[in-house]
């Protein structure tokens, strides 16, 4: 809660409170802005020099808002907006309250090419070289829904082996038995284009057996553990992401509940819930993350401990404080103000343009 109060205060002083309420219907979600970011291309075998993207902003709740609609409109997962605003009712947040929009991320370590899905934060990152500029890497990022605890999304490396528009869902027998037991539904397949097809309109097939990246027929499940192991994106996100990814693209499902990164020479960590219980000692995970990113010598251990206690899934500064002291607030609140244009869309320096 101290982090939330400090961040809101800092961003409010910087003029970063978004008060424009959108009409939250499907047309609004289709037309939402999804920024692309850029970082200097990391050298082969060398440490990346900039691994924090985006900016945290705030939003003042209007009557009728829900955190579920706001998450989708600002391209966040349910988990991200709820973790950043503990204690806030996601369905009936009080009008006039100011919340954090956690639209700032430390990049997972240490591959910065192709597809990376960080399972604990339920977010996908896609990297590709900027056209005609090998020294710049473009970063696209989207929230995702992942496997339930009894159908966990696995860690592992893969390549994109195919892409399908309006895929038919051939229901695995294990899932079909579940459907029969739960709702007396014996179907063996659901045709492409059917509104009940959980794959949505687009599917990206992987060399990792039984798993894929696709759309969804239940957008509210993004940022939740709802699938049988596959990666689900908002319909509007997969529609934009699908044409960007060529067949043969390398990728990885990774499990990093704590990430460490650097921006403008300042070190940050970002911590998330250990959703599958693989990494219960978060301080140990933070230490390992700093070591992997070659940042351990630049972090203050007391700040690391405080950040782990009060991060809420937002990058928090762990470099030694400058003269005069500094609060533990998000990177963007420290470094610069955040503005919103008349449509409520951020104007940022980073903006560049199982089957189921």
C-alpha atoms as one frame of an Amber mdcrd trajectory, in Angstrom:
protein
   0.000   0.000   0.000   2.929   2.372   0.631   4.077   1.749  -2.935   0.600
   2.491  -4.287   0.285   5.754  -2.350   3.780   6.936  -3.314   3.319   6.071
  -6.961  -0.052   7.771  -7.238   1.283  10.890  -5.555   4.361  11.044  -7.776
   2.422  10.497 -10.970  -0.278  12.976 -10.008   2.369  15.646  -9.483   3.746
  14.781 -12.911   0.342  15.307 -14.502  -0.187  11.659 -15.312  -3.786  11.062
 -14.214  -5.980   9.772 -17.039  -9.618  10.766 -16.505 -11.034  10.024 -19.955
 -13.541   7.195 -19.823 -13.941   5.177 -22.996 -17.137   3.510 -24.165 -16.111
  -0.005 -23.252 -17.635  -2.067 -26.030 -16.007  -4.393 -28.551 -15.428  -1.533
 -31.009 -13.503   0.389 -28.346 -11.310  -2.610 -27.610 -10.630  -3.206 -31.317
  -9.555   0.420 -31.753  -7.445   0.683 -28.592  -3.839   1.794 -28.892  -1.197
  -0.884 -28.297   2.211   0.804 -28.298   5.403  -0.729 -29.592   8.654  -0.068
 -27.754  12.296  -0.049 -28.739  15.540  -0.949 -26.990  19.164  -0.974 -28.147
  19.847  -4.428 -29.585  21.824  -6.347 -26.920  25.270  -7.488 -28.091  25.815
 -11.206 -28.620  27.004 -12.625 -25.301  26.890  -9.187 -23.674  24.578  -7.587
 -21.133  21.572  -5.598 -22.341  21.838  -1.874 -21.613  18.108  -0.997 -21.488
  15.605  -3.569 -20.257  12.713  -1.530 -18.818   9.940  -0.388 -21.159   6.725
   1.611 -20.855   5.457   3.948 -18.157   3.162   3.549 -15.171   0.153   5.876
 -15.279  -2.829   6.557 -13.082  -6.534   6.598 -13.846  -9.420   8.239 -11.981
 -12.408   5.904 -11.736 -15.660   7.033 -13.341 -19.114   5.711 -12.528 -19.676
   2.414 -14.315 -15.997   1.532 -14.689 -14.765  -1.939 -13.794 -11.145  -3.006
 -13.441 -11.902  -5.788 -15.922 -12.843  -3.295 -18.669  -9.958  -0.971 -17.787
  -7.478  -3.841 -17.915  -8.554  -4.797 -21.413  -8.710  -1.205 -22.677  -5.174
  -0.497 -21.456  -3.946  -3.937 -22.606  -3.361  -5.357 -19.148  -4.248  -8.711
 -17.669  -6.709  -9.089 -14.812  -3.825 -10.180 -12.569  -1.780  -7.062 -13.368
  -4.431  -4.458 -12.603  -5.630  -6.257  -9.441  -2.102  -6.800  -8.077  -1.233
  -3.143  -8.700  -4.344  -1.986  -6.820  -4.755  -4.258  -3.765  -8.060  -3.989
  -1.941  -9.873  -2.357  -4.874 -13.175  -4.011  -5.818 -12.599  -5.122  -9.440
 -16.307  -5.032 -10.315 -17.453  -1.908  -8.468 -14.435   0.339  -7.830 -15.477
   3.578  -6.088 -16.031   6.512  -8.429 -13.372   9.173  -7.937 -10.716   6.737
  -6.701  -7.322   6.888  -8.405  -5.758   3.614  -9.488  -2.437   2.606 -10.998
  -2.230   1.394 -14.578   0.857  -0.861 -14.454   1.934  -0.266 -18.058   5.655
  -0.541 -17.351   7.672  -3.755 -17.465  11.111  -5.172 -16.869  11.945  -7.480
 -19.777  12.472 -11.149 -18.862  16.112 -12.183 -18.842  18.046 -12.985 -20.916
  16.835 -13.677 -24.458  15.768 -10.639 -26.450  14.733 -12.217 -29.723  11.644
 -14.056 -30.835   8.825 -14.951 -28.443   9.084 -15.040 -24.665   6.153 -15.847
 -22.371   6.872 -15.218 -18.698   4.483 -17.561 -16.938   4.233 -15.977 -13.442
   3.344 -12.521 -14.773   1.128 -13.954 -17.539   2.622 -11.755 -20.251   4.083
 -12.335 -23.701   7.015 -10.376 -25.165   7.915 -10.427 -28.860  11.213  -9.068
 -30.170  12.252  -8.312 -33.720  14.905  -6.125 -35.318  13.793  -2.710 -36.500
  13.691  -2.477 -40.312  17.031  -1.286 -41.712  18.392  -0.790 -38.180  20.010
  -3.885 -36.635  21.082  -1.807 -33.629  17.445  -1.308 -32.555  15.088  -4.047
 -31.379  11.325  -3.517 -31.382   9.399  -4.942 -28.427   5.707  -5.868 -28.522
   4.029  -7.101 -25.353   0.595  -8.512 -24.571  -1.144  -9.946 -21.478  -2.140
 -13.605 -21.683  -4.277 -16.226 -20.005  -2.471 -19.458 -19.076  -3.035 -22.969
 -17.807  -5.029 -23.813 -14.711  -3.171 -25.355 -11.807  -4.237 -28.825 -12.953
  -3.227 -28.061 -16.588  -0.067 -26.025 -16.071   1.616 -24.189 -18.937   5.088
 -25.770 -19.120   8.488 -24.107 -19.348  10.438 -24.903 -22.489  11.860 -23.678
 -25.773  10.086 -23.981 -29.116   9.722 -22.612 -32.632   6.633 -21.416 -34.467
   5.739 -24.273 -36.827   2.498 -22.945 -38.339  -0.291 -20.368 -38.308  -4.017
 -20.875 -38.871  -6.937 -18.507 -39.385 -10.277 -19.761 -38.012  -8.786 -22.996
 -36.655 -11.000 -25.959 -35.884 -10.646 -27.192 -32.318 -10.232 -30.958 -32.256
 -10.985 -31.629 -28.619  -8.435 -33.888 -26.889 -10.063 -36.907 -25.273  -8.982
 -35.859 -21.774 -10.702 -32.481 -22.203 -13.744 -34.088 -23.848 -14.210 -36.309
 -20.774 -14.053 -33.190 -18.619 -16.722 -31.502 -20.772 -18.989 -34.531 -20.520
 -18.654 -34.664 -16.731 -19.083 -30.910 -16.231 -21.807 -30.024 -18.762 -22.821
 -33.164 -20.646 -21.102 -31.923 -23.829 -19.826 -34.887 -25.919 -18.585 -32.898
 -28.944 -15.308 -34.085 -30.458 -14.583 -30.822 -32.289 -15.749 -27.232 -32.633
 -15.486 -25.774 -36.143 -13.474 -22.676 -36.948 -15.486 -19.484 -36.696 -17.900
 -20.924 -34.115 -18.439 -18.340 -31.333 -17.879 -21.122 -28.768 -14.496 -22.064
 -30.208 -11.970 -21.326 -27.416  -9.172 -20.851 -29.966 -10.743 -17.667 -31.321
  -9.972 -16.506 -34.856  -6.199 -17.041 -34.918  -3.857 -19.798 -33.730  -0.045
 -19.950 -33.747   1.181 -23.555 -33.618   4.395 -24.434 -31.786   6.910 -27.259
 -31.906   6.229 -27.745 -28.197   3.724 -30.622 -28.413   0.064 -29.940 -27.527
   0.531 -26.211 -26.884  -0.233 -23.099 -28.910  -0.826 -19.347 -28.799  -4.301
 -18.245 -29.838  -7.281 -15.985 -29.259 -10.161 -16.690 -26.924 -13.937 -16.710
 -26.656 -13.748 -15.434 -23.054 -11.672 -12.214 -23.047 -12.131 -11.708 -19.305
  -9.903 -14.772 -18.780  -6.761 -12.932 -19.940  -4.576 -12.512 -16.875  -6.105
 -15.608 -15.280  -5.302 -19.326 -15.109  -8.159 -20.537 -17.274  -6.809 -22.688
 -20.126  -5.654 -26.282 -20.503  -2.078 -25.052 -20.856  -2.207 -22.937 -24.014
  -1.589 -19.186 -24.211  -4.688 -17.028 -24.766  -4.646 -13.406 -25.969  -7.395
 -10.802 -26.204  -9.064 -11.124 -29.654  -7.818  -7.700 -30.745  -4.289  -8.503
 -29.551  -3.932 -11.798 -31.422  -5.314 -10.121 -34.559  -2.444  -7.594 -34.483
   0.176 -10.035 -33.245  -0.596 -12.842 -35.711   0.815 -11.167 -38.868   3.982
 -10.032 -37.071   5.239 -13.544 -36.306   6.858 -15.547 -39.113   6.907 -19.334
 -39.129  10.248 -20.466 -37.722  10.377 -17.777 -35.025  12.157 -19.113 -31.900
  10.496 -18.818 -28.515  10.457 -19.839 -24.890   8.033 -20.298 -22.016  10.026
 -19.127 -18.996   9.268 -18.977 -15.274  10.622 -15.754 -13.727   8.553 -14.487
 -10.775  11.215 -11.809 -10.182  12.870  -9.885 -13.009  15.758  -7.416 -12.812
  16.425  -4.698 -15.364  18.085  -1.382 -16.028  16.957   1.908 -17.510  19.180
   4.959 -17.908  21.708   3.333 -15.575  19.173   2.767 -12.786  18.372  -0.785
 -11.603  14.825  -2.052 -11.026  13.206  -5.299  -9.992   9.663  -6.439 -10.689
   8.045  -9.212  -8.649   4.970 -11.336  -9.390   3.030 -14.065  -7.669   4.549
 -17.539  -7.857   1.389 -18.930  -9.469   2.496 -22.585  -9.673   4.498 -22.666
  -6.442   7.822 -23.321  -8.136   9.763 -20.484  -6.457   8.566 -19.836  -2.896
  11.731 -17.948  -1.823  11.349 -14.647  -3.678  14.488 -13.086  -2.181  16.507
 -15.960  -3.610  14.760 -15.416  -6.955  15.597 -11.696  -6.814  19.246 -12.428
  -6.088  19.381 -14.863  -9.000  17.644 -12.388 -11.300  20.138  -9.646 -10.460
  23.017 -12.040 -11.050  21.644 -13.218 -14.408  21.234  -9.627 -15.567  24.730
  -8.732 -14.273  23.251  -6.094 -11.978  23.943  -7.538  -8.511  26.773  -5.107
  -7.784  24.493  -2.146  -8.489  21.578  -3.046  -6.195  21.000  -2.079  -2.571
  19.921  -5.224  -0.684  17.684  -3.321   1.732  15.861  -1.780  -1.210  15.522
  -5.234  -2.756  13.866  -6.570   0.401  11.509  -3.576   0.574  10.644  -3.891
  -3.104   9.729  -7.560  -2.738   7.400  -6.707   0.123   5.657  -3.882  -1.704
   6.040  -4.135  -5.486   2.634  -5.207  -6.784   4.073  -6.329 -10.100   5.493
  -2.889 -10.938   9.195  -2.127 -11.575  10.691  -0.642  -8.404  14.039   1.105
  -8.107  16.672  -0.834  -6.149  19.746   1.216  -7.003  21.222   3.179  -4.092
  19.212   6.347  -3.546  20.588   9.600  -4.933  21.566  12.444  -2.626  18.573
  13.577  -0.614  16.906  10.150  -0.654  14.193   8.702  -2.879  10.951   6.827
  -2.416  10.367   3.314  -3.749   8.199   4.334  -6.684   7.901   3.102 -10.263
  10.609   3.956 -12.739   8.458   6.250 -14.833   7.345   8.283 -11.831  10.960
   8.961 -10.908  12.329   9.607 -14.337   9.721  11.740 -16.072   6.138  12.892
 -16.128   3.449  10.908 -17.918   0.906  12.540 -20.165  -2.353  11.349 -21.687
  -3.811  12.678 -24.917  -7.447  13.613 -25.389  -8.416   9.991 -26.081  -6.858
   8.759 -22.857  -4.021   7.070 -24.738  -0.519   7.523 -23.340   1.985   9.698
 -25.142   5.307   8.094 -24.252   8.866   8.456 -25.368   8.963   4.695 -26.001
   6.007   4.603 -28.412   7.164   3.843 -31.972   4.394   3.611 -34.128  -2.901
 -28.763 -24.893  -4.866 -27.280 -27.561  -6.592 -24.598 -25.474
